């Protein structure tokens, strides 16, 4: 209720055009002064405007007045609207306008509002600033100027539509002119950052140019700090139709900062608005719209358009390259086509979203005042998990979280969603259905499921799930049905299972074709709490008639099996089957089936060893005993078969004595076979330890006869096959009894072969604490043998060439050489033999270097260099080699070199061929048959001492030749003696010196042969012709002879007394007085044949 009072009222006008003068006018409301003036004159003509609630003023004079403004919300609806006449006259002095926060003081005057007639000014004081307006006219044109300092002018507006701007500080300048044709003005405007509650307008400033005529007007904005229109294009005003057209309008975060952002960018084109008859009409195109937290976290690059009237808006979206973001994930491309309305606070949208190969249809409605609940219906096919999650309202946090953390959809997914948000009058309503192909469900870190066909349905607080077929971890599932309560996070489920060979393949890591045709059924039920991660489960499995590979052709045949699994961790069961033809009951135990699972299959069976292990060159197994078997499998672990037996009734007969075992003895043995696809073997007992990482390539180590010494522990890590053998005794007899591997079997490369022998007897020689270290390839050998008297290095390359180096090696008994002198007994060989500081029998070898080549028929000792106490061999010259060769097929012998021998009885091999004390000769000979000297050719220059020649009948041409040359035959022929007398059973040639040349037809004495015996001195010259067989046969020799007759053989006198006078006393008297070289008187011619020489 308003109260109006005044002290005096006068009408200084006419009845139809009154001019009212109030003195001391006051207006109060509820005791508060709203208006007061000492004098106020109001010109108020009577017209029809009063009937329509409008008061037209043609003059107003205010002096010393004030007005206190109420809030625009409290403005009475019946208060008449005041309009000014175009010919108004204003005169205002000391007029104060105030509200709760600020105050304006106005002084000024104005005559007329008509262009060309208006004149006047106004000064407005606000705080420390003065804003002013002035206008002057010349009868046709009015020029005006306005300068208003930054101030929150809108706080004094009585129109409620401007109340949101009441806190904005706005300032600017305006200079322009106006006439009957139109107006023109330009200026600048600025405003400070202003908080409007839900948003903040950022500070901005710029300039403008405005022009108008009777029908149209343009407004061009320029150089704004934060542009919000395209400054190249002006804003158009249609004054006739009362409309405005904005070519391009921008709104973004640089212009407006939203407390709860709903958009981050808005670009409008061709925005048109008109106001006619109190109806606001508008339309425009959206060229770019980025929404924030409008159902999705972010929608980028939306395009479309809108049109509306007052509060009713129709809109559409046509975006082929939009993007959505939900949460912290990256942008996801999609295409959106939608249409909707926003009428009377009710929002409705129906659209189609397409992504990649999928599409989604949705219908959405709500009202901000919640009179209509948020309602969403959508359906789609072949959509991604991102779209699935984004399609679920954020208020359904538990549903979104469950799908996000626990479900991994496949490529082909379908969705149906019906959702009504809760209101005061009704509860939330939710139906969500997902159909997925090849999807995964993670119940816990240890439980992961994957299925081909999946159907998931959520109804408010409950989730229902059905899928088939699939797998949980490595185990197959035929079908599964589950129910989840979101309130208590409890999941109940039931499942059926069909297990096949592929399941066993995943567990045993074995090719499925080797596992046979496994058929097994299972039934499972359980519950799982997502909050506490507590899990309770029971699984029963029945199977029959399948096989599991053990090794090669050996299988574990299962006839029937029953397994019980609790909490997907502990397993127990029993299987009846056959192993190696024997019936067996197999017990099953296991744990940790879903993580690092472990399964053990154990049984015991009797085995007939000869049926399983065939005889080999190592020996033969026989007998039957109980074997304990345990098969262990585990995740990321290779299957392992443990076998144990004490071999009580097992016998092993072997030519290797150190491997033999009697049937009556026990030998506890453990065998481990692992990785069935690439088998590895471990065997351990008192006799040996065998660890083969691969049976196919035979890599690992074998220890026989004791523990592996620490110094050889590297064998356990060395690549390839490594063998250590420890023996107390090894003899030649034992070695000869060893069988030789078949030639058809390739030699297995051995990286390291080490043998420790406490006592070695080899070819009659004894050695102690012998260690051999070898590396044996497919065609190469490298190694060394070490002991106190046996030290050998050997190296055989891939070509078969063998290098043997003996150092400080002593072979005391060399008789074995006599037993092996036949070259045919030697194997094929290509070798170099080096020896230093060694001995062979009594032969002390200082150095030896030679090559030994033995092929099919020929044996050659070549490049011989030997220096020893009794035998030395060297080449005839620097350009030649010393050698000895034997051709077994042609029976051809070749000998070349310088040979120095002392005491043949102490030289191996030679001691069996001849008996002499000294030989030094240059030899270059070849012959056939040492006894017949057949086809002998070459040169022989030698000195021989103390050769003992046995005088006995012989068919040997060689011995016949020696017989011709010794005194026995000579005396027998000259004196007709009985040569069977004991004094003539042998002759010692104390010295023989000669130079012989053997050609194809004869043997020629290149220089005389001098022979000294125990009874004579002889000088031989001449030649011996060969027969047609190439044998020395026909004699053509001359002999000078001096016979030694001393007092120790007095009977020679009687014998020689019957000699012709030509021999007589001359021989006796001169026998020791003249050297045989000067003999010329007593000569003999020797002719005939070697077998029957003639003197």
Helices and strands as residue ranges (DSSP letters): E 2-5, E 8-11, E 17-29, E 32-45, G 48-50, E 54-68, G 72-74, E 81-98, E 103-111, E 119-126, E 129-137, E 141-151, G 153-156, G 160-165, E 170-179, E 182-191, E 194-195, E 199-201, E 204-212, E 216-222, E 235-238, E 243-252, E 256-258, E 263-276, E 279-292, E 298-309, E 312-325, E 332-343, E 346-355, E 358-367, E 375-381, H 385-391, H 397-406, E 407-408, E 413-420, E 429-444, E 447-459, E 462-472, E 475-477, E 479-485, E 490-499, H 501-508, G 512-514, E 519-529, E 535-551, E 554-566, E 570-579, E 582-591, E 598-608, H 609-612, E 620-634, E 637-645, E 650-653, G 657-659, E 669-674, G 676-678, E 680-684, E 688-694, E 699-704, G 710-716, E 721-731, H 732-737, E 750-762, E 765-776, E 781-786, E 792-796, E 802-807, E 810-811, H 816-819, G 823-825, E 829-840, E 843-854, E 858-868, E 871-874, E 883-887, E 892-902, G 904-906, G 910-912, E 918-928, E 934-950, H 957-965, H 967-975, G 982-984, E 986-998, E 1002-1013, E 1016-1026, E 1032-1043, G 1047-1049, H 1051-1057, H 1064-1070, G 1076-1078, E 1083-1088, E 1093-1094
